[in-house]
């Protein structure tokens, strides 16, 4: 996704965890700088520090038990022209562990 942006996912209360590796897309090389936020039902679950194109991805692992809505936000840091962000290997875990 390109900063600044938001994706909203309806969970309906049936998920327990959201996991992903958040980082700047390799296509921009050492450029780009973004932070990632995860919000469930208006409640902030995590915010990463500003990640740059030269940084490795950072693991996101949050409890979303009972949440109806999950918002994934990417905020650019200054010039957003190279702020291409990835939520790599994003997964939602269901109540039954699947």
N, CA, C and O atoms as CSV, one atom per row, in Angstrom:
chain,resi,resn,atom,element,x,y,z
A,1,UNK,N,N,0.835,-1.164,0.000
A,1,UNK,CA,C,0.000,0.000,0.000
A,1,UNK,C,C,0.888,1.238,0.000
A,1,UNK,O,O,2.043,1.185,0.423
A,2,UNK,N,N,0.349,2.330,-0.469
A,2,UNK,CA,C,1.094,3.580,-0.529
A,2,UNK,C,C,0.678,4.472,0.626
A,2,UNK,O,O,-0.511,4.637,0.896
A,3,UNK,N,N,1.657,5.042,1.304
A,3,UNK,CA,C,1.344,5.952,2.411
A,3,UNK,C,C,0.803,7.267,1.829
A,3,UNK,O,O,1.223,7.675,0.746
A,4,UNK,N,N,-0.040,7.872,2.468
A,4,UNK,CA,C,-0.779,7.553,3.672
A,4,UNK,C,C,-2.027,6.781,3.278
A,4,UNK,O,O,-2.733,7.181,2.353
A,5,UNK,N,N,-2.305,5.695,3.958
A,5,UNK,CA,C,-3.463,4.903,3.579
A,5,UNK,C,C,-3.964,4.072,4.744
A,5,UNK,O,O,-3.319,3.933,5.783
A,6,UNK,N,N,-5.164,3.520,4.512
A,6,UNK,CA,C,-5.819,2.696,5.526
A,6,UNK,C,C,-6.612,1.601,4.834
A,6,UNK,O,O,-7.256,1.824,3.810
A,7,UNK,N,N,-6.548,0.408,5.423
A,7,UNK,CA,C,-7.383,-0.711,4.983
A,7,UNK,C,C,-8.223,-1.119,6.178
A,7,UNK,O,O,-7.706,-1.280,7.283
A,8,UNK,N,N,-9.520,-1.287,5.955
A,8,UNK,CA,C,-10.423,-1.707,7.033
A,8,UNK,C,C,-10.926,-3.110,6.714
A,8,UNK,O,O,-11.364,-3.394,5.600
A,9,UNK,N,N,-10.851,-3.986,7.728
A,9,UNK,CA,C,-11.264,-5.377,7.575
A,9,UNK,C,C,-12.339,-5.681,8.612
A,9,UNK,O,O,-12.168,-5.401,9.799
A,10,UNK,N,N,-13.445,-6.255,8.155
A,10,UNK,CA,C,-14.511,-6.649,9.084
A,10,UNK,C,C,-14.165,-8.008,9.679
A,10,UNK,O,O,-14.037,-8.997,8.957
A,11,UNK,N,N,-14.014,-8.048,10.995
A,11,UNK,CA,C,-13.685,-9.299,11.692
A,11,UNK,C,C,-14.922,-9.957,12.287
A,11,UNK,O,O,-14.970,-11.180,12.424
A,12,UNK,N,N,-15.908,-9.166,12.635
A,12,UNK,CA,C,-17.138,-9.715,13.187
A,12,UNK,C,C,-16.997,-10.383,14.542
A,12,UNK,O,O,-17.887,-11.122,14.961
A,13,UNK,N,N,-15.894,-10.136,15.234
A,13,UNK,CA,C,-15.712,-10.698,16.572
A,13,UNK,C,C,-15.210,-12.121,16.607
A,13,UNK,O,O,-15.070,-12.687,17.691
A,14,UNK,N,N,-14.930,-12.732,15.446
A,14,UNK,CA,C,-14.556,-14.143,15.429
A,14,UNK,C,C,-13.083,-14.430,15.235
A,14,UNK,O,O,-12.718,-15.565,14.929
A,15,UNK,N,N,-12.229,-13.442,15.402
A,15,UNK,CA,C,-10.789,-13.655,15.231
A,15,UNK,C,C,-10.077,-13.409,16.552
A,15,UNK,O,O,-10.592,-12.708,17.422
A,16,UNK,N,N,-8.889,-13.990,16.700
A,16,UNK,CA,C,-8.159,-13.839,17.950
A,16,UNK,C,C,-6.813,-13.124,17.796
A,16,UNK,O,O,-6.382,-12.435,18.721
A,17,UNK,N,N,-6.140,-13.271,16.648
A,17,UNK,CA,C,-4.824,-12.640,16.463
A,17,UNK,C,C,-4.675,-12.127,15.041
A,17,UNK,O,O,-5.235,-12.676,14.092
A,18,UNK,N,N,-3.899,-11.056,14.926
A,18,UNK,CA,C,-3.442,-10.570,13.630
A,18,UNK,C,C,-1.926,-10.563,13.675
A,18,UNK,O,O,-1.326,-10.006,14.594
A,19,UNK,N,N,-1.305,-11.186,12.676
A,19,UNK,CA,C,0.151,-11.200,12.576
A,19,UNK,C,C,0.566,-10.790,11.167
A,19,UNK,O,O,-0.155,-11.028,10.198
A,20,UNK,N,N,1.726,-10.175,11.073
A,20,UNK,CA,C,2.285,-9.772,9.782
A,20,UNK,C,C,3.729,-9.347,10.001
A,20,UNK,O,O,4.179,-9.172,11.133
A,21,UNK,N,N,4.441,-9.185,8.898
A,21,UNK,CA,C,5.741,-8.526,8.920
A,21,UNK,C,C,5.560,-7.219,8.168
A,21,UNK,O,O,5.261,-7.220,6.973
A,22,UNK,N,N,5.741,-6.106,8.863
A,22,UNK,CA,C,5.531,-4.779,8.294
A,22,UNK,C,C,6.867,-4.194,7.870
A,22,UNK,O,O,7.851,-4.268,8.606
A,23,UNK,N,N,6.893,-3.609,6.675
A,23,UNK,CA,C,8.132,-2.998,6.216
A,23,UNK,C,C,7.946,-2.228,4.928
A,23,UNK,O,O,6.886,-2.273,4.303
A,24,UNK,N,N,9.001,-1.518,4.539
A,24,UNK,CA,C,9.009,-0.759,3.297
A,24,UNK,C,C,9.321,-1.719,2.155
A,24,UNK,O,O,10.227,-2.546,2.259
A,25,UNK,N,N,8.566,-1.604,1.067
A,25,UNK,CA,C,8.731,-2.502,-0.073
A,25,UNK,C,C,10.133,-2.395,-0.667
A,25,UNK,O,O,10.680,-1.299,-0.795
A,26,UNK,N,N,10.711,-3.543,-1.029
A,26,UNK,CA,C,12.061,-3.590,-1.598
A,26,UNK,C,C,12.191,-2.779,-2.886
A,26,UNK,O,O,13.295,-2.361,-3.235
A,27,UNK,N,N,11.091,-2.548,-3.596
A,27,UNK,CA,C,11.156,-1.842,-4.870
A,27,UNK,C,C,11.694,-0.423,-4.737
A,27,UNK,O,O,12.146,0.152,-5.727
A,28,UNK,N,N,11.658,0.159,-3.536
A,28,UNK,CA,C,12.128,1.538,-3.364
A,28,UNK,C,C,13.556,1.602,-2.836
A,28,UNK,O,O,14.054,2.683,-2.521
A,29,UNK,N,N,14.215,0.453,-2.737
A,29,UNK,CA,C,15.602,0.427,-2.285
A,29,UNK,C,C,15.746,0.998,-0.892
A,29,UNK,O,O,15.013,0.613,0.019
A,30,UNK,N,N,16.694,1.923,-0.717
A,30,UNK,CA,C,16.923,2.538,0.582
A,30,UNK,C,C,15.993,3.714,0.849
A,30,UNK,O,O,16.079,4.341,1.904
A,31,UNK,N,N,15.117,4.017,-0.079
A,31,UNK,CA,C,14.190,5.147,0.061
A,31,UNK,C,C,12.960,4.728,0.857
A,31,UNK,O,O,12.814,3.564,1.233
A,32,UNK,N,N,12.094,5.676,1.104
A,32,UNK,CA,C,10.843,5.410,1.806
A,32,UNK,C,C,11.023,5.421,3.311
A,32,UNK,O,O,12.061,5.016,3.835
A,33,UNK,N,N,9.988,5.892,3.998
A,33,UNK,CA,C,9.978,5.892,5.465
A,33,UNK,C,C,8.525,5.952,5.926
A,33,UNK,O,O,7.804,6.905,5.630
A,34,UNK,N,N,8.111,4.924,6.651
A,34,UNK,CA,C,6.716,4.801,7.071
A,34,UNK,C,C,6.623,4.238,8.490
A,34,UNK,O,O,7.553,3.609,8.994
A,35,UNK,N,N,5.487,4.482,9.104
A,35,UNK,CA,C,5.156,3.778,10.344
A,35,UNK,C,C,3.831,3.067,10.121
A,35,UNK,O,O,3.011,3.489,9.306
A,36,UNK,N,N,3.640,1.995,10.847
A,36,UNK,CA,C,2.463,1.145,10.712
A,36,UNK,C,C,1.668,1.199,12.012
A,36,UNK,O,O,2.236,1.194,13.104
A,37,UNK,N,N,0.339,1.252,11.875
A,37,UNK,CA,C,-0.530,1.222,13.058
A,37,UNK,C,C,-1.607,0.173,12.859
A,37,UNK,O,O,-2.133,-0.005,11.760
A,38,UNK,N,N,-1.925,-0.518,13.947
A,38,UNK,CA,C,-3.011,-1.493,13.960
A,38,UNK,C,C,-4.022,-1.016,15.002
A,38,UNK,O,O,-3.681,-0.782,16.161
A,39,UNK,N,N,-5.272,-0.879,14.560
A,39,UNK,CA,C,-6.346,-0.383,15.420
A,39,UNK,C,C,-7.513,-1.356,15.340
A,39,UNK,O,O,-7.905,-1.766,14.247
A,40,UNK,N,N,-8.066,-1.725,16.479
A,40,UNK,CA,C,-9.234,-2.616,16.527
A,40,UNK,C,C,-10.360,-1.896,17.246
A,40,UNK,O,O,-10.221,-1.501,18.404
A,41,UNK,N,N,-11.469,-1.731,16.555
A,41,UNK,CA,C,-12.639,-1.048,17.123
A,41,UNK,C,C,-12.263,0.296,17.742
A,41,UNK,O,O,-12.760,0.654,18.810
A,42,UNK,N,N,-11.384,1.040,17.067
A,42,UNK,CA,C,-10.984,2.359,17.531
A,42,UNK,C,C,-9.907,2.366,18.595
A,42,UNK,O,O,-9.492,3.435,19.042
A,43,UNK,N,N,-9.448,1.205,19.009
A,43,UNK,CA,C,-8.437,1.073,20.063
A,43,UNK,C,C,-7.091,0.739,19.423
A,43,UNK,O,O,-6.971,-0.256,18.708
A,44,UNK,N,N,-6.079,1.571,19.681
A,44,UNK,CA,C,-4.750,1.343,19.118
A,44,UNK,C,C,-4.113,0.114,19.765
A,44,UNK,O,O,-4.017,0.025,20.989
A,45,UNK,N,N,-3.676,-0.837,18.923
A,45,UNK,CA,C,-3.041,-2.055,19.422
A,45,UNK,C,C,-1.523,-1.989,19.329
A,45,UNK,O,O,-0.819,-2.507,20.196
A,46,UNK,N,N,-1.024,-1.356,18.285
A,46,UNK,CA,C,0.423,-1.199,18.144
A,46,UNK,C,C,0.729,-0.134,17.109
A,46,UNK,O,O,-0.048,0.103,16.184
A,47,UNK,N,N,1.867,0.498,17.283
A,47,UNK,CA,C,2.423,1.436,16.316
A,47,UNK,C,C,3.910,1.142,16.224
A,47,UNK,O,O,4.602,1.081,17.240
A,48,UNK,N,N,4.401,0.960,15.000
A,48,UNK,CA,C,5.827,0.693,14.829
A,48,UNK,C,C,6.588,2.016,14.841
A,48,UNK,O,O,6.009,3.076,14.603
A,49,UNK,N,N,7.876,1.948,15.115
A,49,UNK,CA,C,8.696,3.131,14.868
A,49,UNK,C,C,8.745,3.381,13.359
A,49,UNK,O,O,8.299,2.538,12.581
A,50,UNK,N,N,9.270,4.504,12.946
A,50,UNK,CA,C,9.423,4.777,11.516
A,50,UNK,C,C,10.423,3.774,10.947
A,50,UNK,O,O,11.541,3.636,11.442
A,51,UNK,N,N,9.991,3.078,9.894
A,51,UNK,CA,C,10.840,2.111,9.201
A,51,UNK,C,C,11.262,2.717,7.868
A,51,UNK,O,O,10.465,3.376,7.199
A,52,UNK,N,N,12.502,2.494,7.490
A,52,UNK,CA,C,13.045,3.027,6.240
A,52,UNK,C,C,13.327,1.880,5.270
A,52,UNK,O,O,13.361,0.714,5.664
A,53,UNK,N,N,13.526,2.222,4.015
A,53,UNK,CA,C,13.761,1.201,2.994
A,53,UNK,C,C,14.938,0.302,3.285
A,53,UNK,O,O,14.953,-0.845,2.839
A,54,UNK,N,N,15.918,0.780,4.012
A,54,UNK,CA,C,17.100,-0.020,4.334
A,54,UNK,C,C,16.900,-0.895,5.565
A,54,UNK,O,O,17.756,-1.724,5.876
A,55,UNK,N,N,15.775,-0.724,6.275
A,55,UNK,CA,C,15.509,-1.505,7.486
A,55,UNK,C,C,14.852,-2.842,7.153
A,55,UNK,O,O,14.113,-2.946,6.174
A,56,UNK,N,N,15.120,-3.869,7.971
A,56,UNK,CA,C,14.368,-5.126,7.803
A,56,UNK,C,C,12.922,-4.912,8.256
A,56,UNK,O,O,12.621,-3.941,8.950
A,57,UNK,N,N,12.047,-5.807,7.868
A,57,UNK,CA,C,10.668,-5.747,8.330
A,57,UNK,C,C,10.591,-5.987,9.828
A,57,UNK,O,O,11.496,-6.567,10.427
A,58,UNK,N,N,9.500,-5.534,10.419
A,58,UNK,CA,C,9.297,-5.743,11.855
A,58,UNK,C,C,8.047,-6.587,12.064
A,58,UNK,O,O,7.052,-6.424,11.358
A,59,UNK,N,N,8.105,-7.473,13.020
A,59,UNK,CA,C,6.999,-8.392,13.293
A,59,UNK,C,C,5.876,-7.672,14.016
A,59,UNK,O,O,6.110,-6.938,14.976
A,60,UNK,N,N,4.651,-7.888,13.547
A,60,UNK,CA,C,3.446,-7.387,14.201
A,60,UNK,C,C,2.663,-8.604,14.663
A,60,UNK,O,O,2.393,-9.509,13.873
A,61,UNK,N,N,2.297,-8.631,15.937
A,61,UNK,CA,C,1.544,-9.752,16.506
A,61,UNK,C,C,0.660,-9.175,17.607
A,61,UNK,O,O,1.144,-8.840,18.688
A,62,UNK,N,N,-0.644,-9.062,17.324
A,62,UNK,CA,C,-1.557,-8.415,18.269
A,62,UNK,C,C,-2.798,-9.270,18.511
A,62,UNK,O,O,-3.238,-10.025,17.644
A,63,UNK,N,N,-3.337,-9.130,19.693
A,63,UNK,CA,C,-4.570,-9.807,20.096
A,63,UNK,C,C,-5.763,-8.993,19.600
A,63,UNK,O,O,-5.902,-7.822,19.953
A,64,UNK,N,N,-6.617,-9.599,18.790
A,64,UNK,CA,C,-7.808,-8.925,18.270
A,64,UNK,C,C,-9.092,-9.612,18.746
A,64,UNK,O,O,-10.151,-9.444,18.142
A,65,UNK,N,N,-8.993,-10.373,19.814
A,65,UNK,CA,C,-10.132,-11.140,20.315
A,65,UNK,C,C,-11.349,-10.242,20.516
A,65,UNK,O,O,-11.285,-9.231,21.216
A,66,UNK,N,N,-12.446,-10.627,19.895
A,66,UNK,CA,C,-13.713,-9.921,20.044
A,66,UNK,C,C,-13.872,-8.681,19.187
A,66,UNK,O,O,-14.960,-8.108,19.151
A,67,UNK,N,N,-12.835,-8.246,18.499
A,67,UNK,CA,C,-12.929,-7.031,17.687
A,67,UNK,C,C,-13.834,-7.244,16.479
A,67,UNK,O,O,-13.816,-8.301,15.849
A,68,UNK,N,N,-14.615,-6.232,16.173
A,68,UNK,CA,C,-15.475,-6.282,14.989
A,68,UNK,C,C,-14.768,-5.714,13.759
A,68,UNK,O,O,-14.981,-6.190,12.644
A,69,UNK,N,N,-13.928,-4.696,13.960
A,69,UNK,CA,C,-13.237,-4.043,12.848
A,69,UNK,C,C,-11.750,-3.944,13.133
A,69,UNK,O,O,-11.336,-3.668,14.260
A,70,UNK,N,N,-10.954,-4.172,12.102
A,70,UNK,CA,C,-9.507,-4.037,12.175
A,70,UNK,C,C,-9.086,-3.007,11.137
A,70,UNK,O,O,-9.409,-3.136,9.956
A,71,UNK,N,N,-8.362,-1.984,11.582
A,71,UNK,CA,C,-7.850,-0.954,10.680
A,71,UNK,C,C,-6.334,-1.050,10.627
A,71,UNK,O,O,-5.664,-1.040,11.660
A,72,UNK,N,N,-5.800,-1.143,9.415
A,72,UNK,CA,C,-4.359,-1.181,9.179
A,72,UNK,C,C,-3.977,0.121,8.503
A,72,UNK,O,O,-4.415,0.397,7.386
A,73,UNK,N,N,-3.167,0.918,9.171
A,73,UNK,CA,C,-2.805,2.237,8.678
A,73,UNK,C,C,-1.320,2.324,8.399
A,73,UNK,O,O,-0.504,1.729,9.103
A,74,UNK,N,N,-0.982,3.067,7.369
A,74,UNK,CA,C,0.406,3.357,7.026
A,74,UNK,C,C,0.525,4.872,6.913
A,74,UNK,O,O,-0.197,5.514,6.150
A,75,UNK,N,N,1.451,5.427,7.688
A,75,UNK,CA,C,1.686,6.871,7.690
A,75,UNK,C,C,3.073,7.143,7.134
A,75,UNK,O,O,4.065,6.569,7.583
A,76,UNK,N,N,3.123,8.038,6.139
A,76,UNK,CA,C,4.400,8.429,5.558
A,76,UNK,C,C,5.123,9.424,6.445
A,76,UNK,O,O,4.522,10.092,7.286
A,77,UNK,N,N,6.412,9.505,6.238
A,77,UNK,CA,C,7.262,10.392,7.026
A,77,UNK,C,C,7.876,11.422,6.078
A,77,UNK,O,O,8.975,11.219,5.562
A,78,UNK,N,N,7.161,12.526,5.853
A,78,UNK,CA,C,7.666,13.555,4.939
A,78,UNK,C,C,7.211,13.297,3.513
A,78,UNK,O,O,6.022,13.103,3.263
A,79,UNK,N,N,8.159,13.293,2.571
A,79,UNK,CA,C,7.866,13.062,1.159
A,79,UNK,C,C,7.411,11.617,0.975
A,79,UNK,O,O,8.190,10.688,1.186
A,80,UNK,N,N,6.154,11.427,0.583
A,80,UNK,CA,C,5.590,10.073,0.504
A,80,UNK,C,C,5.790,9.404,-0.857
A,80,UNK,O,O,5.249,8.322,-1.089
A,81,UNK,N,N,6.546,10.016,-1.752
A,81,UNK,CA,C,6.665,9.468,-3.107
A,81,UNK,C,C,7.262,8.056,-3.135
A,81,UNK,O,O,6.961,7.291,-4.051
A,82,UNK,N,N,8.090,7.695,-2.169
A,82,UNK,CA,C,8.680,6.349,-2.129
A,82,UNK,C,C,8.178,5.545,-0.932
A,82,UNK,O,O,8.769,4.525,-0.576
A,83,UNK,N,N,7.101,5.995,-0.317
A,83,UNK,CA,C,6.586,5.332,0.883
A,83,UNK,C,C,5.640,4.197,0.508
A,83,UNK,O,O,4.423,4.303,0.661
A,84,UNK,N,N,6.228,3.111,0.013
A,84,UNK,CA,C,5.479,1.930,-0.401
A,84,UNK,C,C,5.622,0.886,0.698
A,84,UNK,O,O,6.720,0.392,0.955
A,85,UNK,N,N,4.525,0.557,1.336
A,85,UNK,CA,C,4.548,-0.269,2.537
A,85,UNK,C,C,3.930,-1.643,2.293
A,85,UNK,O,O,3.007,-1.798,1.493
A,86,UNK,N,N,4.463,-2.629,3.002
A,86,UNK,CA,C,3.965,-4.010,2.894
A,86,UNK,C,C,3.539,-4.528,4.264
A,86,UNK,O,O,4.219,-4.318,5.269
A,87,UNK,N,N,2.404,-5.206,4.277
A,87,UNK,CA,C,1.983,-6.031,5.413
A,87,UNK,C,C,2.223,-7.463,4.942
A,87,UNK,O,O,1.279,-8.156,4.562
A,88,UNK,N,N,3.461,-7.902,4.963
A,88,UNK,CA,C,3.825,-9.195,4.396
A,88,UNK,C,C,3.329,-10.346,5.273
A,88,UNK,O,O,3.337,-10.270,6.501
A,89,UNK,N,N,2.901,-11.407,4.601
A,89,UNK,CA,C,2.465,-12.641,5.263
A,89,UNK,C,C,1.405,-12.359,6.334
A,89,UNK,O,O,1.413,-12.980,7.397
A,90,UNK,N,N,0.495,-11.422,6.050
A,90,UNK,CA,C,-0.557,-11.054,7.006
A,90,UNK,C,C,-1.518,-12.218,7.201
A,90,UNK,O,O,-1.959,-12.860,6.246
A,91,UNK,N,N,-1.832,-12.472,8.487
A,91,UNK,CA,C,-2.734,-13.581,8.824
A,91,UNK,C,C,-3.646,-13.201,9.970
A,91,UNK,O,O,-3.255,-12.480,10.888
A,92,UNK,N,N,-4.874,-13.700,9.902
A,92,UNK,CA,C,-5.831,-13.610,10.998
A,92,UNK,C,C,-6.083,-15.015,11.511
A,92,UNK,O,O,-6.321,-15.936,10.729
A,93,UNK,N,N,-6.030,-15.178,12.824
A,93,UNK,CA,C,-6.294,-16.475,13.445
A,93,UNK,C,C,-7.740,-16.492,13.940
A,93,UNK,O,O,-8.211,-15.535,14.553
A,94,UNK,N,N,-8.429,-17.589,13.665
A,94,UNK,CA,C,-9.815,-17.747,14.098
A,94,UNK,C,C,-9.863,-18.299,15.517
A,94,UNK,O,O,-8.856,-18.762,16.053
A,95,UNK,N,N,-11.042,-18.244,16.112
A,95,UNK,CA,C,-11.216,-18.735,17.478
A,95,UNK,C,C,-10.816,-20.183,17.629
A,95,UNK,O,O,-10.348,-20.581,18.695
A,96,UNK,N,N,-10.988,-20.988,16.584
A,96,UNK,CA,C,-10.643,-22.409,16.677
A,96,UNK,C,C,-9.161,-22.680,16.390
A,96,UNK,O,O,-8.735,-23.833,16.329
A,97,UNK,N,N,-8.371,-21.592,16.213
A,97,UNK,CA,C,-6.940,-21.728,15.973
A,97,UNK,C,C,-6.553,-21.837,14.523
A,97,UNK,O,O,-5.363,-21.846,14.209
A,98,UNK,N,N,-7.521,-21.920,13.621
A,98,UNK,CA,C,-7.221,-22.049,12.196
A,98,UNK,C,C,-6.825,-20.729,11.579
A,98,UNK,O,O,-6.541,-20.667,10.383
